[in-house]
Amino acid sequence: MIKTYNKTKIIATVGPACSDYEVLLELIKEGVNVFRLNFSHGKHEEHLETINNVRKINRAYKLNVGILADLQGPKIRIGEVENDAVYLEENKIIEVVSKKQISTEDRIYVSYENLAKDVKPGERLLIDDGKIIIEVTETNRVDLVLAKVIYGGVITANKGVNMPETTISVPSLTPKDLVDLDFALKHKANWIALSFVRKASDVQEVKQKADNPNAVKVIAKIEKPEAIKNIDEIIDAADGIMVARGDLGVEVPIDRMPMIQKDIVKKCIQKNKPVIIATQIMDSMINNPMPTRAEVSDVANAIIDGADALMLSGETSVGKYPVKVIRTMVSIMKQVELEPAIYNKQLTADENSPTFLSDAVCFNACMISESLGGKAIIGHTRSGYTAFMLSSYRPKAKIFIFTDNEALLNILSLCWGVQAFYYDKFVSTDGTISDVIQILKNASLVKKDDVIINTGSMPLEAQGRTNMLKVTKVD
């Protein structure tokens, strides 16, 4: 039913262009692994319909397509504007207030209560992705800021405001986020993406609200300069990372973006955490049937760097060609994944880690597979840890994960190279190995004489950490 299995995964945002059951099914057939619900848009009823449709497809076709719930976060915006548009004149001094009102050419409302308290003279506010820039000249630290227009132009209602030089005091979880998070947890979303993360405690707050860490995982979206400063602790705290290049590209100097992206991907691979690249992946295909050459190169470079997944936003949610976008992405992935350079990251286990022994088994399984020309590496897990470890090495062999944790099947749909299967017959080590190989053989995923690297835990009934490695040749 699925036309191809790429090692790099595709996340597609759901919106008016693809919310129908038939279109969702077509996108899955073309290669979508995870659907993103963007809680900046849409009602809960619409999101629930998407969740139900994806689960209906999963049941009907025995698939494990995941659901990612993306919380809006404390997005700062201007409000309504006079006559639908006002012109801010360059070098003019204007007032900026946090009390809700209609914005004019002399006074702009910004939806951030602590604006006057947090900003300092000399700090810049960027409106509409940096198209308009104003600089703070004075603040009364209560309710009024004076600012000089550095780059002027026309502003329209509800445009975003970025404050890259200001340490903002607003929490990462807004009241709206808490309602949306409860909805996502109630309806068993597989991944929760937290916007505008600044520090590890932001992630830990969300994790505390999720009862079962084996049933839902948390992604930290990197969009703020503070997050770059705290990136190591954020990666440690989160289950996965998203390089959200939209707001991040406004908040940091744009010439730093390529190396920031590469550095975060490298750190995530080293720490065995899935990493997603997002924003303007195939932006031109919102309106055009073909991507630009630059977009093709951007996608290829993200794959070469080792991203677990690439996320499409407007391309699938509101674009004219949602199915063609996925088909184009898959064709690029298939071509790039022929290149040896993307495989075998040569990771080593940290001797000081409490999971050193199981990490060493996983990494050595990948190295043995490489040296023997192994066709598949098999892992067994309940928490997903073994899958994350094997995936992070980026082996050329296929990764097949077996688990009795049903929620994990859809969670792993986001991880590089992983295909997951439900299995709950753990009786003996040899019996289980023989059984799962037969399952893969019946599905035509392995064939006679293929070399398989098996990993697992002994004794089986203890369900402990991975401590066993066995090489098998398929009969």
Secondary structure, DSSP 8 states (H G I E B T S, - for coil): --S---SSEEEEE-STTT-SHHHHHHHHHHT--EEEEETTSS-HHHHHHHHHHHHHHHHHHT---EEEEE---S--BB--BGGGEEEE-TT-EEEEESS---B-SSEEEBS-TTHHHH--TT-EEEETTTTEEEEEEEE-SSSEEEEEEEE-EEEETT-BEE-TTS-----SS-HHHHHHHHHHHHTT-SEEEETT--SHHHHHHHHHH-S-TTT-EEEEEE-SHHHHHTHHHHHHHSSEEEEEHHHHHHHS-GGGHHHHHHHHHHHHHHTT--EEEESSSSGGGGT-SS--HHHHHHHHHHHHHT-SEEEESHHHHT-S-HHHHHHHHHHHHHHHTT-GGGS-------TTSTTHHHHHHHHHHHHHHHHHT-SEEEEE-SSSHHHHHHHHT--SSEEEEEES-HHHHHHGGGSTTEEEEE------HHHHHHHHHHHHHHTTSS-TT-EEEEEE-SSGGG--S--EEEEEE--
